[in-house]
Amino acid sequence: MYRTVDASVMRQVNKQTVLSLIYQKSVTSRVAISDETGLNRATVSSLVDELIAEEFVEEIGLGNSTGGRKPILLRFNARAGYAVGIDVQITHVTSVLTNAARDVIHYQRLELEADHGHYTTDWLLGILRQEIQSVTAAMPASPHGVLGVGIALPGLVNHIAGHVIYLPNLGLTDWAIVDDLSRWFPYPFVVDNDANCGAWSEYLARRVNNLVFLNAGVGVGSGIIINGALYRGRDGIAGESGHTTIATNGLICSCGNYGCWEEYASERALARYLREFGVEANVSPHFLSDSVRQAQSGDSAYRQAFQKLGEYLGIGLSNLLQVLNPEVAYLGGTVAEAQPLVFSDIQRVIRHRSMGANKETSIVIAEPTAVALGAAGLAISQTVKMLPVPTT
């Protein structure tokens, strides 16, 4: 039995194809789009005219002639709309406003008093409302306003339903977060795991088809890109590497298990190492940066603690490299601030414990805004359909 495709549906698919192509090119033309997509020139011209009328695309002048008339050059209008990306961590919240091309227009950071496992959904909802209102107040005028809001969360998230499953370090479970936010704001919302957002941000920025993003702070998690798509696993909760076991009779973790990598390669681990070396230490919003300054000033206890942290980061990373064999591994989160103190130990352990080419895998320090940027990118992907699709 043959099926027909509704002409309006096909036109919308073609329009998204054209918009996506223009979005991913710095400059192009109607002729180039026709050649690259296989769509006839009349169709391309009509679709481009619609996108210009909608202010997603703008004409910027004439290009060079290859024998005929000079082509009119096209460029995506980065000011067409804006997206909000919010990275929720245990000690702080980072928020960005980006234009539709993912350039950061506004940045802010809100510090939280760490109270692991004792937050409430009402409290966090209030924080998110405050951040969204503050960030959108900085938004310039645009034809499409807020394209979407992406929220990165540290734990298990059902990104399809917009539902929190379990955030172990926040002590929150079973929360219909998008439903609650939608009662306050008319914007499209996307929620995802924080490490997934970091991985997606690095993929969009560099188009490395196979990568892992380690988000290490108070907790530890990883986002995985395989063949240019986020790998989520059967239930959408892949990448919880912080809760893999590296010590069978180890310390109890916030998840209830024993010996989780997170207990040995996080800010909490660093505080414990410092206490072992006789330093009074507890996680707080400035704990990591203050500790880095102490170590760089020559304090031996801090330097030894960071060495131990780097070794355990290297152990877990070498496990990820052995399983995934990525092209690049990115280190993000607050622990990335300690790069001068931990990087050599990470690399030393990886070279010692990894096999073959994994020994030489590039370890790259991610930008502090990577997770928030990835959340904004996911929001744009879902609402406008012009970025690559996160999952296949």
Secondary structure as a PSIPRED ss2 file (coil, helix, strand):
# PSIPRED VFORMAT (PSIPRED V4.0)

   1 M C   1.000  0.000  0.000
   2 Y C   1.000  0.000  0.000
   3 R C   1.000  0.000  0.000
   4 T C   1.000  0.000  0.000
   5 V C   1.000  0.000  0.000
   6 D C   1.000  0.000  0.000
   7 A H   0.000  1.000  0.000
   8 S H   0.000  1.000  0.000
   9 V H   0.000  1.000  0.000
  10 M H   0.000  1.000  0.000
  11 R H   0.000  1.000  0.000
  12 Q H   0.000  1.000  0.000
  13 V H   0.000  1.000  0.000
  14 N H   0.000  1.000  0.000
  15 K H   0.000  1.000  0.000
  16 Q H   0.000  1.000  0.000
  17 T H   0.000  1.000  0.000
  18 V H   0.000  1.000  0.000
  19 L H   0.000  1.000  0.000
  20 S H   0.000  1.000  0.000
  21 L H   0.000  1.000  0.000
  22 I H   0.000  1.000  0.000
  23 Y H   0.000  1.000  0.000
  24 Q H   0.000  1.000  0.000
  25 K C   1.000  0.000  0.000
  26 S C   1.000  0.000  0.000
  27 V C   1.000  0.000  0.000
  28 T E   0.000  0.000  1.000
  29 S E   0.000  0.000  1.000
  30 R H   0.000  1.000  0.000
  31 V H   0.000  1.000  0.000
  32 A H   0.000  1.000  0.000
  33 I H   0.000  1.000  0.000
  34 S H   0.000  1.000  0.000
  35 D H   0.000  1.000  0.000
  36 E H   0.000  1.000  0.000
  37 T H   0.000  1.000  0.000
  38 G C   1.000  0.000  0.000
  39 L C   1.000  0.000  0.000
  40 N C   1.000  0.000  0.000
  41 R H   0.000  1.000  0.000
  42 A H   0.000  1.000  0.000
  43 T H   0.000  1.000  0.000
  44 V H   0.000  1.000  0.000
  45 S H   0.000  1.000  0.000
  46 S H   0.000  1.000  0.000
  47 L H   0.000  1.000  0.000
  48 V H   0.000  1.000  0.000
  49 D H   0.000  1.000  0.000
  50 E H   0.000  1.000  0.000
  51 L H   0.000  1.000  0.000
  52 I H   0.000  1.000  0.000
  53 A H   0.000  1.000  0.000
  54 E C   1.000  0.000  0.000
  55 E C   1.000  0.000  0.000
  56 F C   1.000  0.000  0.000
  57 V E   0.000  0.000  1.000
  58 E E   0.000  0.000  1.000
  59 E E   0.000  0.000  1.000
  60 I E   0.000  0.000  1.000
  61 G E   0.000  0.000  1.000
  62 L E   0.000  0.000  1.000
  63 G C   1.000  0.000  0.000
  64 N C   1.000  0.000  0.000
  65 S C   1.000  0.000  0.000
  66 T C   1.000  0.000  0.000
  67 G C   1.000  0.000  0.000
  68 G C   1.000  0.000  0.000
  69 R C   1.000  0.000  0.000
  70 K C   1.000  0.000  0.000
  71 P C   1.000  0.000  0.000
  72 I E   0.000  0.000  1.000
  73 L E   0.000  0.000  1.000
  74 L E   0.000  0.000  1.000
  75 R E   0.000  0.000  1.000
  76 F E   0.000  0.000  1.000
  77 N C   1.000  0.000  0.000
  78 A H   0.000  1.000  0.000
  79 R H   0.000  1.000  0.000
  80 A H   0.000  1.000  0.000
  81 G C   1.000  0.000  0.000
  82 Y E   0.000  0.000  1.000
  83 A E   0.000  0.000  1.000
  84 V E   0.000  0.000  1.000
  85 G E   0.000  0.000  1.000
  86 I E   0.000  0.000  1.000
  87 D E   0.000  0.000  1.000
  88 V E   0.000  0.000  1.000
  89 Q C   1.000  0.000  0.000
  90 I C   1.000  0.000  0.000
  91 T C   1.000  0.000  0.000
  92 H E   0.000  0.000  1.000
  93 V E   0.000  0.000  1.000
  94 T E   0.000  0.000  1.000
  95 S E   0.000  0.000  1.000
  96 V E   0.000  0.000  1.000
  97 L E   0.000  0.000  1.000
  98 T E   0.000  0.000  1.000
  99 N E   0.000  0.000  1.000
 100 A C   1.000  0.000  0.000
 101 A C   1.000  0.000  0.000
 102 R C   1.000  0.000  0.000
 103 D C   1.000  0.000  0.000
 104 V E   0.000  0.000  1.000
 105 I E   0.000  0.000  1.000
 106 H E   0.000  0.000  1.000
 107 Y E   0.000  0.000  1.000
 108 Q E   0.000  0.000  1.000
 109 R E   0.000  0.000  1.000
 110 L E   0.000  0.000  1.000
 111 E E   0.000  0.000  1.000
 112 L C   1.000  0.000  0.000
 113 E C   1.000  0.000  0.000
 114 A C   1.000  0.000  0.000
 115 D C   1.000  0.000  0.000
 116 H C   1.000  0.000  0.000
 117 G C   1.000  0.000  0.000
 118 H C   1.000  0.000  0.000
 119 Y C   1.000  0.000  0.000
 120 T C   1.000  0.000  0.000
 121 T H   0.000  1.000  0.000
 122 D H   0.000  1.000  0.000
 123 W H   0.000  1.000  0.000
 124 L H   0.000  1.000  0.000
 125 L H   0.000  1.000  0.000
 126 G H   0.000  1.000  0.000
 127 I H   0.000  1.000  0.000
 128 L H   0.000  1.000  0.000
 129 R H   0.000  1.000  0.000
 130 Q H   0.000  1.000  0.000
 131 E H   0.000  1.000  0.000
 132 I H   0.000  1.000  0.000
 133 Q H   0.000  1.000  0.000
 134 S H   0.000  1.000  0.000
 135 V H   0.000  1.000  0.000
 136 T H   0.000  1.000  0.000
 137 A C   1.000  0.000  0.000
 138 A C   1.000  0.000  0.000
 139 M C   1.000  0.000  0.000
 140 P C   1.000  0.000  0.000
 141 A C   1.000  0.000  0.000
 142 S C   1.000  0.000  0.000
 143 P C   1.000  0.000  0.000
 144 H C   1.000  0.000  0.000
 145 G C   1.000  0.000  0.000
 146 V E   0.000  0.000  1.000
 147 L E   0.000  0.000  1.000
 148 G E   0.000  0.000  1.000
 149 V E   0.000  0.000  1.000
 150 G E   0.000  0.000  1.000
 151 I E   0.000  0.000  1.000
 152 A E   0.000  0.000  1.000
 153 L E   0.000  0.000  1.000
 154 P C   1.000  0.000  0.000
 155 G C   1.000  0.000  0.000
 156 L E   0.000  0.000  1.000
 157 V E   0.000  0.000  1.000
 158 N E   0.000  0.000  1.000
 159 H C   1.000  0.000  0.000
 160 I C   1.000  0.000  0.000
 161 A C   1.000  0.000  0.000
 162 G C   1.000  0.000  0.000
 163 H E   0.000  0.000  1.000
 164 V E   0.000  0.000  1.000
 165 I E   0.000  0.000  1.000
 166 Y E   0.000  0.000  1.000
 167 L E   0.000  0.000  1.000
 168 P C   1.000  0.000  0.000
 169 N C   1.000  0.000  0.000
 170 L C   1.000  0.000  0.000
 171 G C   1.000  0.000  0.000
 172 L E   0.000  0.000  1.000
 173 T E   0.000  0.000  1.000
 174 D E   0.000  0.000  1.000
 175 W E   0.000  0.000  1.000
 176 A C   1.000  0.000  0.000
 177 I H   0.000  1.000  0.000
 178 V H   0.000  1.000  0.000
 179 D H   0.000  1.000  0.000
 180 D H   0.000  1.000  0.000
 181 L H   0.000  1.000  0.000
 182 S H   0.000  1.000  0.000
 183 R C   1.000  0.000  0.000
 184 W C   1.000  0.000  0.000
 185 F C   1.000  0.000  0.000
 186 P C   1.000  0.000  0.000
 187 Y C   1.000  0.000  0.000
 188 P C   1.000  0.000  0.000
 189 F E   0.000  0.000  1.000
 190 V E   0.000  0.000  1.000
 191 V E   0.000  0.000  1.000
 192 D E   0.000  0.000  1.000
 193 N E   0.000  0.000  1.000
 194 D H   0.000  1.000  0.000
 195 A H   0.000  1.000  0.000
 196 N H   0.000  1.000  0.000
 197 C H   0.000  1.000  0.000
 198 G H   0.000  1.000  0.000
 199 A H   0.000  1.000  0.000
 200 W H   0.000  1.000  0.000
 201 S H   0.000  1.000  0.000
 202 E H   0.000  1.000  0.000
 203 Y H   0.000  1.000  0.000
 204 L H   0.000  1.000  0.000
 205 A H   0.000  1.000  0.000
 206 R H   0.000  1.000  0.000
 207 R C   1.000  0.000  0.000
 208 V C   1.000  0.000  0.000
 209 N C   1.000  0.000  0.000
 210 N C   1.000  0.000  0.000
 211 L E   0.000  0.000  1.000
 212 V E   0.000  0.000  1.000
 213 F E   0.000  0.000  1.000
 214 L E   0.000  0.000  1.000
 215 N E   0.000  0.000  1.000
 216 A E   0.000  0.000  1.000
 217 G C   1.000  0.000  0.000
 218 V C   1.000  0.000  0.000
 219 G C   1.000  0.000  0.000
 220 V E   0.000  0.000  1.000
 221 G E   0.000  0.000  1.000
 222 S E   0.000  0.000  1.000
 223 G E   0.000  0.000  1.000
 224 I E   0.000  0.000  1.000
 225 I E   0.000  0.000  1.000
 226 I E   0.000  0.000  1.000
 227 N C   1.000  0.000  0.000
 228 G C   1.000  0.000  0.000
 229 A E   0.000  0.000  1.000
 230 L E   0.000  0.000  1.000
 231 Y C   1.000  0.000  0.000
 232 R C   1.000  0.000  0.000
 233 G C   1.000  0.000  0.000
 234 R C   1.000  0.000  0.000
 235 D C   1.000  0.000  0.000
 236 G C   1.000  0.000  0.000
 237 I C   1.000  0.000  0.000
 238 A C   1.000  0.000  0.000
 239 G C   1.000  0.000  0.000
 240 E C   1.000  0.000  0.000
 241 S H   0.000  1.000  0.000
 242 G H   0.000  1.000  0.000
 243 H H   0.000  1.000  0.000
 244 T C   1.000  0.000  0.000
 245 T E   0.000  0.000  1.000
 246 I C   1.000  0.000  0.000
 247 A C   1.000  0.000  0.000
 248 T C   1.000  0.000  0.000
 249 N C   1.000  0.000  0.000
 250 G C   1.000  0.000  0.000
 251 L C   1.000  0.000  0.000
 252 I E   0.000  0.000  1.000
 253 C C   1.000  0.000  0.000
 254 S C   1.000  0.000  0.000
 255 C C   1.000  0.000  0.000
 256 G C   1.000  0.000  0.000
 257 N C   1.000  0.000  0.000
 258 Y E   0.000  0.000  1.000
 259 G C   1.000  0.000  0.000
 260 C E   0.000  0.000  1.000
 261 W H   0.000  1.000  0.000
 262 E H   0.000  1.000  0.000
 263 E H   0.000  1.000  0.000
 264 Y C   1.000  0.000  0.000
 265 A C   1.000  0.000  0.000
 266 S C   1.000  0.000  0.000
 267 E H   0.000  1.000  0.000
 268 R H   0.000  1.000  0.000
 269 A H   0.000  1.000  0.000
 270 L H   0.000  1.000  0.000
 271 A H   0.000  1.000  0.000
 272 R H   0.000  1.000  0.000
 273 Y H   0.000  1.000  0.000
 274 L H   0.000  1.000  0.000
 275 R H   0.000  1.000  0.000
 276 E H   0.000  1.000  0.000
 277 F C   1.000  0.000  0.000
 278 G C   1.000  0.000  0.000
 279 V C   1.000  0.000  0.000
 280 E C   1.000  0.000  0.000
 281 A C   1.000  0.000  0.000
 282 N C   1.000  0.000  0.000
 283 V C   1.000  0.000  0.000
 284 S C   1.000  0.000  0.000
 285 P C   1.000  0.000  0.000
 286 H C   1.000  0.000  0.000
 287 F H   0.000  1.000  0.000
 288 L H   0.000  1.000  0.000
 289 S H   0.000  1.000  0.000
 290 D H   0.000  1.000  0.000
 291 S H   0.000  1.000  0.000
 292 V H   0.000  1.000  0.000
 293 R H   0.000  1.000  0.000
 294 Q H   0.000  1.000  0.000
 295 A H   0.000  1.000  0.000
 296 Q H   0.000  1.000  0.000
 297 S C   1.000  0.000  0.000
 298 G C   1.000  0.000  0.000
 299 D C   1.000  0.000  0.000
 300 S H   0.000  1.000  0.000
 301 A H   0.000  1.000  0.000
 302 Y H   0.000  1.000  0.000
 303 R H   0.000  1.000  0.000
 304 Q H   0.000  1.000  0.000
 305 A H   0.000  1.000  0.000
 306 F H   0.000  1.000  0.000
 307 Q H   0.000  1.000  0.000
 308 K H   0.000  1.000  0.000
 309 L H   0.000  1.000  0.000
 310 G H   0.000  1.000  0.000
 311 E H   0.000  1.000  0.000
 312 Y H   0.000  1.000  0.000
 313 L H   0.000  1.000  0.000
 314 G H   0.000  1.000  0.000
 315 I H   0.000  1.000  0.000
 316 G H   0.000  1.000  0.000
 317 L H   0.000  1.000  0.000
 318 S H   0.000  1.000  0.000
 319 N H   0.000  1.000  0.000
 320 L H   0.000  1.000  0.000
 321 L H   0.000  1.000  0.000
 322 Q H   0.000  1.000  0.000
 323 V H   0.000  1.000  0.000
 324 L H   0.000  1.000  0.000
 325 N C   1.000  0.000  0.000
 326 P C   1.000  0.000  0.000
 327 E C   1.000  0.000  0.000
 328 V E   0.000  0.000  1.000
 329 A E   0.000  0.000  1.000
 330 Y E   0.000  0.000  1.000
 331 L E   0.000  0.000  1.000
 332 G E   0.000  0.000  1.000
 333 G C   1.000  0.000  0.000
 334 T H   0.000  1.000  0.000
 335 V H   0.000  1.000  0.000
 336 A H   0.000  1.000  0.000
 337 E H   0.000  1.000  0.000
 338 A H   0.000  1.000  0.000
 339 Q H   0.000  1.000  0.000
 340 P H   0.000  1.000  0.000
 341 L H   0.000  1.000  0.000
 342 V H   0.000  1.000  0.000
 343 F H   0.000  1.000  0.000
 344 S H   0.000  1.000  0.000
 345 D H   0.000  1.000  0.000
 346 I H   0.000  1.000  0.000
 347 Q H   0.000  1.000  0.000
 348 R H   0.000  1.000  0.000
 349 V H   0.000  1.000  0.000
 350 I H   0.000  1.000  0.000
 351 R H   0.000  1.000  0.000
 352 H H   0.000  1.000  0.000
 353 R H   0.000  1.000  0.000
 354 S C   1.000  0.000  0.000
 355 M C   1.000  0.000  0.000
 356 G H   0.000  1.000  0.000
 357 A H   0.000  1.000  0.000
 358 N H   0.000  1.000  0.000
 359 K H   0.000  1.000  0.000
 360 E H   0.000  1.000  0.000
 361 T C   1.000  0.000  0.000
 362 S E   0.000  0.000  1.000
 363 I E   0.000  0.000  1.000
 364 V E   0.000  0.000  1.000
 365 I E   0.000  0.000  1.000
 366 A C   1.000  0.000  0.000
 367 E C   1.000  0.000  0.000
 368 P C   1.000  0.000  0.000
 369 T C   1.000  0.000  0.000
 370 A H   0.000  1.000  0.000
 371 V H   0.000  1.000  0.000
 372 A H   0.000  1.000  0.000
 373 L H   0.000  1.000  0.000
 374 G H   0.000  1.000  0.000
 375 A H   0.000  1.000  0.000
 376 A H   0.000  1.000  0.000
 377 G H   0.000  1.000  0.000
 378 L H   0.000  1.000  0.000
 379 A H   0.000  1.000  0.000
 380 I H   0.000  1.000  0.000
 381 S H   0.000  1.000  0.000
 382 Q H   0.000  1.000  0.000
 383 T H   0.000  1.000  0.000
 384 V H   0.000  1.000  0.000
 385 K C   1.000  0.000  0.000
 386 M C   1.000  0.000  0.000
 387 L C   1.000  0.000  0.000
 388 P C   1.000  0.000  0.000
 389 V C   1.000  0.000  0.000
 390 P C   1.000  0.000  0.000
 391 T C   1.000  0.000  0.000
 392 T C   1.000  0.000  0.000
